[in-house]
Amino acid sequence: MTRRRTPRSSVIRLTTGHAARTLTHPYAHRAPVLALDFGATSVLVTTAGPVTAADLAFARQLAREATRFARSLERSFHGLPDGNGLAA
């Protein structure tokens, strides 16, 4: 991941839980939409127009970082109370 060039002006924190889910809405004649649902709040990710090389680069970066996030969670997960789950 590259270093941020401009300072953040705001941060929105959306935490996962039982109501959190992700969905991809592919369309035949327009850019797909990625929906991140957090209960009553939804974040929609799509392009500003026709798909560009920059859009594809962002999507690949998003996929890489989501994979890293999942792996980090797997390392942090200590299992469920019944003993099932991944070892830390």
Number of C-alpha atoms within 10 A of each C-alpha: 6 4 5 7 6 6 6 7 5 6 6 5 6 14 9 11 9 7 10 15 13 12 11 12 10 11 9 6 7 12 16 15 16 16 16 17 17 17 14 7 9 14 12 12 13 15 14 9 9 9 13 11 8 10 16 12 11 12 15 12 13 12 12 13 13 12 12 12 11 12 12 11 12 15 11 12 13 14 13 9 7 6 9 9 12 12 11 10
